[in-house]
Amino acid sequence: MKLKNISNVLMIVHMRDDFEGISVFLEVVEAGGFAKAAERLSLSRSAVAKTIGRIEERLGIKLFQRTTRRHNLTEEGHIYYERCVRALEEVRAGQSVLEFGRFNVRGKLKIIMPTLLGRYCVEPFLLDLASEYEKLELDLRFSDLEQNLVAERFDLAVRNGLDRELPSYLNVRKIAIQNKVLCASPSYLARCGPIYTLEDIRHHDALVYWKNEQPCLWNFCDTGVTEFKLPPKWRLQFDNQEAMADAALRGMGVACLPRWLIHNHLKEGRLVPLLEKLPLASQDIYAIWPETKFMSARLSLTIDMLSDHLGKTVNFDRSLAS
């Protein structure tokens, strides 16, 4: 088989991301036979032979000349071996670069986040990150208003939900899910009556959160799939959920609040969860950053670590159930 044909075969294999058995093939070459390779890999000789057979069938070539004592590479096998070694070296080099970047995180990140979520959930984690990586510089901004990341030169934004489709020059990744709770104080329920159904809510005072000059309606899930909204009546409205929680604690009405924000109030009975069999729709939390040809190690690490840890911080369902 000509070198050009071999290259075409290898290109097809690469495009299909089908590298099954390459490590076995390399071990057979370096060990000088199926038996020694099987011993090194803790496999049966039959399993090694079948793996090589599958590669040969997929490529349509013979990789080895079989003899009773040794398995010698064919001409095509030599070419394939050289290419595999080079590919493996590239993979290892790439891993080294990433590992080097991960443990040498440095430079500045300008990050914008919602005021409360940022203050109580995101900022503590980022400060821990800055303590661990002494050469990482952080410029932390807090705002509930949507910012133009490119114009304001932000490297990263953390957002509660997405109100619209993002432009193509922004990347987005869901990093956590925020659960919400409909609640009221015991004193309010004693004064205004219990709430057992959605219809009951219509006769109660609501504490409503406003965002982007609009009231945030209460989204309920009837089966975990279908969502429907309830437009409550209200006389008190807020653009800060912590202030709204204070009003709920004072018995001013029914509020829809993030569970992480009122976890201790629920646990200690200062607020009572309502309609738990008809839960409110959860809200996704996203990391958003401007499109870039090469993502810096500091940005990649920050997003990965937020994705790994933020969900545990904002979701208290398990601890409440225990």
Disulfide bonds with the S-S distance in Angstrom:
none
